[in-house]
């Protein structure tokens, strides 16, 4: 397990030691603040922690940098660098400034800005060794960094040609951090940072090479006293079970008992029977759950725009500001620190691959016990219903299903790829998945999915039991949802991200705890993005989301319109198509601005694109397009999408995925193989 821990301490002695440590910003004022504010209710010393906040993102605006030396026409650019695919080294994707060889740039920190720790590293993208001829001489990339003229990095990195075969080299490249990764570099307002990079020792004509400096944020540490939870000021636990559709949990009325532990949570809480997500895949949907914003507002919409901006307020940031001890445990390798999903968390852990919840629960429960005496926020992202389906033996035996002979380890993933290729090849009107999937395979997929939903529920049961045994039930709010659903042949395909149909967009939503209605079920249509604003209010704060709702408020009105978005849609014989959707009363419209009829040549102008209208009153599963029958309804709803898109388009800056993340996305079917040129 890859672990990223933010700086923390639990008592005054530890904090005093860190006052004189490199890059630490407590000072004597911070210690006095700590002494004044570290006592909890009843005079008990609950300690304090250093809350790390981003003071400045140096990559926010390219115009803030001055080019002081260049040897060509190309100037610096913003992008993403990935030194290596290796998950065992410090080599992951980082937002970066890319420097053409021989380019020097300078950045001056604003006058009057207090001291901060700069996190910045030099790196060479893995595309560079892959572009070198096999057996050729290594390349040498030289990096320099100066702070007010003082050398803080002077390093030459040899780059060896990547041999044919596996993408991961035996000795992968890594990031080279200014001041070291642990300590960083102390900077202050008025100082000037200068960065330089060039290729040395090569006389041959070189292609455009990707290297430069990544990270480039300044951080400050704020001493924040911990607090004690009460019924009036409760703890908060947020559980997100990845890839869980609403109609396959017994809490939602499914005939099979797949979620007995969620059922018991619902019996003492509030259940929403018509909850929808903002997007049918992990990055944008999870960003919405944590920020309360729609994808076009938070900007996490594709593998080209997947970095959660430092500027965005979020639920974990807000709760940390209010003294919550915060921890995140993610079993999904897309919800990682590299994409800034760890912002606001004192402790954040994630995995290098999709990992069964049973493997992380011991650490989760241990953290819960350690923090039982403090007010805390726990975020748990389970992935058991996501492929590869690996149900626990107990749940597989209980829910049945026989794995077909010869069905491989990643058979479900391969099956999904086979179906996507077929629907693109023959078109949606001439396609019947039964021609490509045997009854035995289909039965296994259905049973395995149910068993995986139940396997995740076992982890939920462990969590509920621990909360009860620690005596925290009456002072802990627990919220449960999913980031998106899963298609199980409903429209002839499997997996997710490719459409906006209800099997992908409707998910469970349950909230339980002090002050929450007990055993109540609401039929109002809502978006689960409002969990962020709701939990923020329960935590004593408020997120600046203009259209945010308090889901537990009595008399909550249903949302008149819900808007959806994906950049990974399948439309006729085209993949990776942007699709917008709106749900209004009993109508649903899906619009692909670049959608074209089947077998249309790429150079044909799509005009206004294509759309499909569904009458959900008579067709709740959205199988029949009635746009030709009700053109005025379709046009009215498309106009609503256009107006919404214009109003919501995000202004925050978001970077894309680097090579390591794109490789992962290809593996799970989120991008088509080779579609991005890698």
C-alpha positions in Angstrom: 0.0 0.0 0.0 1.2 3.4 -0.9 0.8 5.8 2.0 0.8 9.6 2.0 0.7 11.1 5.4 0.4 14.8 6.1 2.3 16.3 9.0 0.6 15.7 12.3 1.3 15.6 16.0 -0.7 14.7 19.0 0.9 16.6 21.9 2.8 19.8 22.7 6.2 18.1 23.1 6.1 16.8 19.6 5.1 20.2 18.2 7.8 22.0 20.1 10.4 19.7 18.6 9.1 20.6 15.1 9.3 24.4 15.7 13.0 24.4 14.8 12.7 21.7 12.1 13.5 22.6 8.5 10.5 24.1 6.7 8.2 24.1 9.7 6.3 27.3 10.4 5.0 27.1 13.9 7.3 29.6 15.7 6.7 30.7 19.2 3.4 32.3 18.2 2.2 28.9 17.0 3.2 27.3 20.3 1.3 29.9 22.3 -1.8 29.4 20.1 -1.4 25.7 20.7 -1.2 26.1 24.5 -4.3 28.4 24.4 -6.4 26.2 22.2 -5.5 22.6 22.8 -7.8 21.8 25.7 -11.1 20.0 24.8 -14.3 19.9 26.8 -13.8 19.5 30.5 -10.2 20.6 30.3 -8.9 17.4 28.7 -5.9 18.0 26.5 -6.8 16.6 23.1 -3.6 17.8 21.5 -3.3 19.7 18.2 -2.0 19.0 14.7 -0.3 20.8 11.9 -2.8 21.4 9.2 -1.0 21.7 5.9 -2.5 24.2 3.5 -1.5 25.2 0.0 -0.5 28.9 0.1 0.2 29.3 -3.6 0.1 27.2 -6.7 2.9 28.4 -9.0 1.3 26.7 -12.0 -1.9 28.6 -11.8 -1.0 31.2 -14.4 1.8 30.9 -16.9 2.1 34.7 -17.2 3.5 34.8 -13.6 6.7 33.3 -15.0 9.3 35.3 -16.9 11.4 33.7 -19.6 15.0 35.0 -19.0 16.8 32.7 -21.4 15.8 30.7 -24.4 17.5 29.0 -27.4 14.5 28.4 -29.6 11.1 29.6 -30.6 9.3 27.3 -28.2 8.6 28.7 -24.8 7.7 27.0 -21.5 4.4 25.1 -21.3 2.2 23.6 -18.6 1.6 19.9 -18.7 2.1 16.6 -16.8 5.4 14.8 -16.4 5.7 11.1 -15.4 9.3 9.8 -14.8 8.2 6.2 -14.7 5.3 3.8 -14.5 6.8 2.2 -11.4 4.4 2.3 -8.5 7.2 1.5 -6.1 9.2 4.6 -6.7 8.7 8.4 -6.4 7.8 8.6 -10.1 4.1 9.4 -10.5 2.3 12.1 -12.5 2.9 15.7 -11.4 1.5 18.9 -12.9 4.6 20.6 -14.3 6.2 23.4 -16.2 7.9 21.9 -19.3 11.1 23.6 -20.4 12.5 23.4 -23.9 16.3 22.7 -23.7 18.3 25.8 -22.8 15.3 27.6 -21.3 15.5 29.6 -18.0 12.4 30.9 -16.3 11.9 33.0 -13.1 9.1 33.4 -10.6 9.0 36.1 -7.9 7.0 35.4 -4.8 4.6 38.3 -4.0 6.0 40.9 -1.6 4.6 40.6 2.0 3.7 36.9 1.6 4.8 35.0 4.7 7.3 32.1 4.7 6.2 28.8 3.2 7.7 25.5 2.1 8.1 25.0 -1.6 7.4 21.6 -3.0 9.1 21.3 -6.4 11.0 18.6 -8.2 13.0 18.2 -11.4 12.0 15.3 -13.7 12.3 13.7 -17.1 9.2 12.2 -18.7 9.3 8.5 -19.5 8.6 9.4 -23.2 12.2 10.6 -23.4 14.0 7.3 -22.9 11.4 5.6 -25.1 12.2 8.1 -27.9 16.0 7.2 -27.9 17.3 4.6 -30.3 18.0 1.2 -28.8 21.6 0.7 -28.0 22.4 4.4 -28.3 24.3 6.6 -25.9 22.5 7.9 -22.8 21.1 11.4 -22.9 22.1 13.8 -20.1 19.5 16.3 -18.9 20.9 19.1 -16.7 18.7 20.9 -14.1 19.5 24.0 -12.1 17.4 25.9 -9.6 18.4 29.1 -7.8 16.7 31.0 -5.0 17.8 34.6 -5.0 20.9 33.5 -6.8 21.8 30.8 -4.4 22.1 27.3 -5.9 19.4 24.9 -4.5 19.7 22.3 -7.2 22.5 21.5 -9.6 22.0 18.0 -11.1 22.6 16.1 -14.3 20.3 13.1 -14.9 21.5 10.4 -17.3 18.6 9.0 -19.4 19.1 5.5 -20.8 17.2 4.3 -23.9 14.2 2.1 -22.8 14.8 -1.4 -24.2 12.0 -3.2 -26.1 9.6 -5.1 -23.9 7.8 -4.1 -20.7 7.2 -0.5 -20.2 8.7 -0.4 -16.7 12.5 -0.3 -16.7 14.5 -2.1 -14.0 15.9 1.2 -12.7 13.1 3.7 -13.2 13.6 7.4 -13.2 12.4 9.4 -10.2 11.7 12.9 -9.2 14.5 15.0 -7.8 13.1 17.3 -5.1 14.4 20.8 -4.2 15.4 20.6 -0.5 14.5 16.9 -0.3 11.0 15.5 -0.5 10.5 15.5 3.2 11.6 19.0 4.1 11.1 21.0 0.9 12.6 24.4 0.4 11.8 27.4 2.7 10.8 30.5 0.7 9.5 34.0 1.5 7.7 36.9 -0.3 10.0 38.9 -2.5 12.4 36.0 -3.3 12.9 34.9 -6.9 13.0 31.3 -7.9 14.9 30.5 -11.2 14.6 27.2 -13.0 16.8 26.0 -15.9 17.0 22.8 -17.9 19.0 21.7 -21.0 20.2 18.6 -22.8 24.0 18.2 -22.7 26.5 16.1 -24.7 24.3 15.4 -27.7 25.1 16.8 -31.2 22.3 15.0 -33.0 19.0 16.7 -33.8 16.6 15.9 -31.0 12.9 15.6 -31.1 10.8 17.6 -28.7 11.6 16.2 -25.3 9.5 16.5 -22.1 11.3 17.5 -19.0 11.0 20.2 -16.5 9.9 20.9 -12.9 6.8 19.4 -11.2 4.7 20.1 -8.1 5.5 23.8 -7.6 3.2 24.7 -4.8 4.0 26.4 -1.5 2.6 25.1 1.7 2.2 26.5 5.2 1.4 24.7 8.4 -1.3 26.0 10.7 -1.6 24.8 14.3 -5.2 23.5 14.8 -6.4 22.3 18.2 -8.3 19.0 18.2 -11.9 18.8 19.5 -14.2 16.3 21.2 -17.3 15.0 19.5 -20.7 15.3 21.1 -24.3 14.7 19.9 -24.5 18.3 19.0 -21.1 18.3 17.4 -20.8 14.8 15.9 -18.1 12.9 14.1 -18.6 12.3 10.4 -18.0 9.2 8.4 -18.4 9.2 4.6 -18.5 5.8 2.9 -18.4 5.6 -0.9 -18.8 2.2 -2.4 -17.5 2.4 -5.9 -19.6 1.1 -8.9 -22.7 0.3 -6.8 -26.0 0.8 -8.6 -29.2 1.6 -6.6 -31.3 -1.3 -7.8 -28.8 -4.0 -6.6 -28.7 -3.1 -2.9 -31.4 -4.7 -0.7 -31.8 -1.3 0.9 -33.2 -0.1 -2.5 -35.7 -2.9 -2.8 -33.6 -5.5 -4.5 -35.0 -9.0 -4.0 -31.7 -10.5 -2.9 -30.2 -9.6 0.4 -27.0 -8.0 -0.8 -26.6 -5.2 1.9 -27.8 -6.3 5.3 -25.5 -3.9 7.1 -26.6 -0.9 4.9 -30.1 -2.1 5.7 -29.5 -1.7 9.4 -27.9 1.7 8.9 -31.0 2.8 6.9 -33.4 1.6 9.7 -31.9 4.2 12.0 -31.4 6.8 9.4 -32.7 8.6 6.3 -32.8 6.8 2.9 -33.1 8.5 -0.5 -34.8 6.3 -3.0 -34.1 8.5 -6.0 -30.5 9.7 -5.7 -28.4 10.4 -8.8 -24.7 11.1 -9.4 -23.2 13.8 -11.6 -21.1 11.6 -13.9 -20.9 7.9 -14.7 -17.2 7.4 -13.7 -15.0 7.9 -10.7 -13.0 11.1 -11.1 -15.7 13.7 -11.8 -18.3 11.9 -9.6 -16.0 11.7 -6.5 -14.9 15.3 -7.0 -18.5 16.3 -6.9 -19.2 14.3 -3.7 -16.2 16.0 -2.0 -16.8 19.6 -3.2 -20.6 19.7 -3.9 -19.9 21.1 -7.4 -21.0 19.7 -10.7 -18.1 18.5 -13.0 -18.1 21.5 -15.2 -17.7 23.7 -12.1 -14.9 21.7 -10.4 -13.1 21.0 -13.7 -12.3 17.3 -13.2 -13.9 16.0 -16.4 -11.5 13.8 -18.3 -8.0 12.3 -18.3 -6.9 15.6 -19.9 -8.4 17.5 -16.9 -8.2 15.4 -13.8 -6.4 17.4 -11.1 -8.5 18.7 -8.3 -7.6 22.4 -8.1 -6.0 23.7 -4.9 -8.4 26.7 -5.1 -11.5 24.6 -4.6 -13.1 24.5 -1.1 -13.9 20.9 -0.2 -15.5 19.0 2.7 -12.3 17.6 4.1 -10.6 21.0 4.0 -13.5 22.6 5.8 -13.7 20.0 8.5 -9.9 20.1 9.1 -10.2 23.9 9.6 -12.8 23.2 12.3 -10.5 20.9 14.2 -11.6 17.5 12.9 -9.0 14.8 12.8 -9.2 13.7 9.2 -8.3 10.5 7.4 -9.0 9.1 4.0 -8.6 5.4 2.9 -9.1 4.8 -0.8 -9.1 1.4 -2.4 -9.4 3.0 -5.8 -6.0 3.9 -7.5 -7.6 6.8 -9.2 -8.5 8.6 -6.0 -4.9 9.5 -5.0 -2.7 12.3 -3.7 -1.2 12.7 -7.2 -4.6 14.2 -8.3 -4.9 16.2 -5.1 -7.7 14.2 -3.7 -5.8 14.1 -0.4 -6.3 17.8 0.2 -7.6 18.5 3.7 -6.7 15.1 5.0 -4.2 14.7 7.9 -3.7 11.1 6.9 -4.4 9.7 3.4 -3.8 6.2 2.1 -4.4 4.7 -1.2 -3.5 1.6 -3.2 -1.6 0.9 -6.4 -4.4 -1.2 -7.8 -8.1 -1.9 -7.1 -7.9 -3.5 -3.7 -10.5 -5.5 -1.7 -11.8 -3.6 1.3 -10.9 -6.5 3.6 -7.3 -5.7 3.0 -7.6 -2.1 4.3 -10.2 -2.5 7.0 -7.6 -3.4 9.8 -5.9 0.0 9.2 -9.3 1.8 9.1 -10.5 0.3 12.3 -7.1 0.9 14.0 -7.3 4.6 13.0 -10.8 4.7 14.3 -9.8 3.4 17.7 -6.8 5.8 17.9 -9.1 8.8 17.3 -12.2 7.7 19.2 -11.6 10.4 21.8 -11.4 13.2 19.2 -13.9 14.7 16.8 -13.0 13.1 13.4 -13.9 12.8 9.8 -13.3 9.5 8.1 -13.6 9.0 4.4 -13.6 5.3 3.2 -13.7 4.5 -0.6 -14.4 0.8 -1.2 -14.2 -0.8 -4.6 -15.4 -4.4 -4.3 -18.2 -4.0 -6.9 -15.7 -2.7 -9.4 -13.9 -5.2 -11.6 -11.9 -7.4 -11.2 -14.7 -9.1 -9.3 -13.3 -10.9 -6.3 -16.1 -11.6 -3.9 -15.5 -13.2 -0.5 -16.0 -16.9 -0.5 -18.8 -16.6 2.0 -20.8 -14.1 -0.1 -20.1 -16.1 -3.3 -21.4 -19.2 -1.7 -24.5 -17.4 -0.3 -25.4 -15.6 -3.5 -24.5 -18.5 -5.9 -23.2 -18.3 -9.4 -20.8 -20.6 -11.2 -17.7 -19.2 -12.9 -17.6 -20.5 -16.5 -14.8 -22.9 -17.3 -11.9 -21.0 -18.7 -13.2 -17.6 -17.6 -9.9 -15.7 -17.0 -8.9 -13.6 -14.1 -9.9 -10.4 -15.9 -12.6 -12.0 -17.9 -15.3 -9.4 -17.1 -13.0 -6.6 -18.3 -12.2 -8.4 -21.5 -15.9 -9.2 -22.0 -16.7 -5.5 -21.7 -14.0 -4.6 -24.2 -15.3 -7.2 -26.6 -18.9 -5.8 -26.4 -17.7 -2.2 -26.9 -15.9 -3.1 -30.0 -18.9 -4.9 -31.3 -21.4 -2.1 -30.7 -19.0 0.3 -32.5 -18.5 -2.1 -35.3 -22.2 -3.0 -36.0 -24.0 0.0 -34.6 -26.6 0.2 -31.8 -29.6 -0.8 -34.1 -28.1 -4.0 -35.4 -26.6 -5.1 -32.1 -27.8 -7.8 -29.7 -25.4 -8.7 -26.9 -26.8 -12.2 -26.7 -25.0 -12.9 -29.9 -21.6 -12.4 -28.1 -22.3 -13.4 -24.5 -23.2 -16.9 -23.5 -26.0 -17.5 -20.9 -23.4 -19.0 -18.6 -21.2 -15.9 -18.8 -24.1 -13.6 -18.2 -25.3 -15.5 -15.2 -21.8 -15.5 -13.7 -21.5 -11.7 -14.2 -24.8 -11.0 -12.5 -24.1 -13.3 -9.6 -20.5 -12.2 -9.1 -21.6 -8.5 -9.1 -24.2 -9.2 -6.4 -21.6 -11.1 -4.3 -19.1 -8.2 -4.6 -21.8 -5.7 -3.4 -22.3 -8.0 -0.4 -18.5 -8.2 0.1 -18.3 -4.5 0.4 -21.2 -4.6 2.8 -19.2 -6.9 5.1 -16.7 -4.0 5.5 -19.5 -1.6 6.3 -20.7 -4.1 8.9 -17.2 -4.1 10.5 -17.2 -0.3 10.5 -20.7 -0.1 12.2 -19.7 -2.6 14.8 -16.5 -0.7 15.7 -18.4 2.5 16.0 -20.9 0.8 18.3 -18.2 -0.9 20.4 -16.4 2.4 20.9 -19.6 4.0 22.1 -19.7 6.5 19.3 -23.0 5.6 17.6 -25.0 8.5 19.2 -22.3 11.1 18.3 -21.4 10.0 14.8 -23.1 10.8 11.5 -22.5 8.1 8.9 -23.3 8.8 5.2 -23.2 6.1 2.5 -23.3 6.5 -1.3 -21.6 5.4 -4.5 -19.7 7.4 -7.1 -21.7 5.7 -10.0 -23.4 2.5 -11.0 -22.6 -0.3 -13.4 -24.2 -1.5 -16.7 -24.9 -5.2 -16.6 -26.1 -5.7 -20.2 -29.0 -3.2 -19.6 -28.2 -1.5 -22.9 -26.1 -4.3 -24.3 -22.8 -3.4 -22.6 -21.0 -3.7 -19.3 -18.8 -1.4 -17.2 -19.5 2.3 -16.9 -18.5 5.8 -18.1 -20.0 5.3 -21.6 -23.6 6.5 -21.1 -26.0 8.5 -18.9 -28.6 5.8 -18.4 -30.1 5.1 -14.9 -28.1 1.9 -14.3 -25.0 4.2 -14.2 -26.5 7.3 -12.7 -28.7 6.1 -9.8 -26.9 5.1 -6.6 -27.7 4.4 -3.0 -27.8 7.3 -0.5 -28.3 6.9 3.2 -27.5 9.3 6.1 -27.7 8.3 9.8 -26.8 9.8 13.1 -27.8 12.3 15.8 -30.4 14.8 14.6 -31.1 12.7 11.4 -34.7 11.3 10.9 -34.8 7.7 11.9 -36.2 5.1 9.5 -37.5 7.6 7.1 -37.5 7.1 3.3 -37.7 10.0 0.9 -38.8 9.7 -2.8 -37.6 13.2 -3.8 -35.1 13.2 -6.6 -31.8 14.5 -5.4 -28.1 14.6 -6.4 -25.6 12.9 -4.1 -23.2 15.9 -4.6 -25.2 17.6 -1.9 -23.6 15.3 0.6 -20.7 17.8 0.7 -22.9 20.7 1.7 -25.0 18.6 4.1 -22.1 17.1 5.9 -20.4 20.5 6.1 -23.4 21.9 7.8 -23.5 19.0 10.3 -19.8 19.7 10.9 -20.6 23.3 11.8 -19.4 25.0 8.6 -20.7 25.9 5.2 -19.3 25.3 1.7 -19.6 28.1 -0.8 -21.9 26.2 -3.2 -24.6 28.5 -4.5 -27.1 25.7 -5.4 -26.1 23.4 -2.5 -28.8 21.7 -0.5 -29.2 20.4 3.1 -30.4 16.9 2.4 -31.6 16.3 6.0 -33.7 19.4 6.1 -37.4 18.7 6.7 -39.7 19.3 3.7 -36.9 19.1 1.2 -38.1 19.8 -2.3 -37.1 17.5 -5.1 -34.6 18.9 -7.6 -36.5 20.1 -10.7 -33.6 19.4 -13.0 -30.5 17.3 -12.8 -27.7 17.7 -15.2 -25.1 15.0 -16.1 -21.9 14.8 -18.1 -19.3 12.4 -19.4 -16.4 12.7 -21.8 -16.1 8.9 -22.3 -19.4 8.2 -24.0 -20.1 5.8 -26.8 -22.3 7.2 -29.5 -23.1 5.1 -32.5 -19.7 3.9 -33.8 -17.6 6.6 -32.0 -16.0 6.2 -28.6 -14.7 8.9 -26.2 -17.6 11.2 -27.1 -18.7 14.0 -24.8 -22.4 13.5 -23.8 -24.5 15.9 -21.8 -27.7 14.9 -20.1 -30.7 16.5 -18.3 -33.4 14.9 -16.2 -36.6 16.9 -15.9 -39.7 15.5 -14.3 -40.4 12.4 -16.5 -38.2 13.4 -19.4 -34.5 12.6 -20.0 -32.4 14.0 -22.8 -28.9 12.9 -23.8 -27.1 15.2 -26.2 -23.8 14.5 -28.0 -22.6 17.9 -29.5 -20.3 16.0 -31.8 -22.5 13.0 -32.2 -23.1 11.9 -35.8 -25.1 9.1 -37.5 -23.6 5.6 -37.8 -20.8 5.2 -40.3 -20.3 9.0 -40.8 -16.9 10.0 -42.0 -14.7 11.8 -39.5 -14.5 15.0 -41.6 -18.2 15.5 -41.7 -19.3 18.6 -39.6 -21.6 17.3 -36.8 -23.5 20.6 -36.8 -25.7 20.6 -33.6 -24.8 17.0 -32.9 -27.4 14.4 -32.0 -29.7 13.8 -29.1 -32.0 11.1 -27.7 -35.1 11.7 -25.7 -36.7 9.3 -23.2 -40.2 9.2 -21.8 -39.3 7.9 -18.3 -42.9 7.6 -17.2 -43.5 4.9 -19.8 -39.9 3.8 -20.3 -38.0 4.2 -17.0 -35.0 2.1 -18.2 -34.6 4.5 -21.2 -34.7 2.0 -24.1 -36.8 3.9 -26.7 -35.7 7.2 -28.2 -38.8 9.3 -28.7 -37.1 12.5 -29.9 -38.8 12.3 -33.3 -42.2 12.0 -31.7 -41.7 15.0 -29.3 -39.2 17.3 -31.1 -40.4 20.4 -29.1 -39.6 18.7 -25.8 -36.2 17.6 -27.1 -35.3 21.1 -28.3 -36.5 22.7 -25.0 -34.3 20.4 -23.0 -31.3 20.9 -25.2 -31.7 24.6 -24.7 -31.6 24.0 -21.0 -28.4 22.0 -21.3 -26.8 24.8 -23.3 -27.8 27.4 -20.7 -26.5 25.2 -17.9 -23.3 24.5 -19.6 -22.6 28.2 -20.2 -23.3 29.0 -16.5 -21.4 26.1 -15.0 -18.2 26.0 -17.1 -15.4 25.9 -14.6 -12.9 28.7 -14.3 -10.4 26.7 -12.1 -7.3 25.3 -13.7 -7.0 21.5 -14.0 -4.2 19.4 -15.3 -4.5 16.1 -17.2 -3.3 12.6 -16.5 0.3 11.7 -17.2 1.5 8.5 -18.8 1.2 6.4 -15.6 -2.4 7.3 -15.0 -3.3 6.9 -18.7 -1.9 3.4 -18.6 -4.2 2.6 -15.6 -7.2 4.2 -17.4 -6.6 2.0 -20.4 -6.5 -1.1 -18.2 -10.0 -0.4 -16.8 -11.5 0.7 -20.1 -11.8 4.5 -19.2 -9.9 5.4 -22.4 -9.6 3.4 -25.6 -6.3 1.7 -26.2 -3.9 4.0 -28.0 -6.5 6.8 -28.4 -4.2 9.3 -26.7 -1.1 8.4 -28.7 0.7 6.5 -26.0 
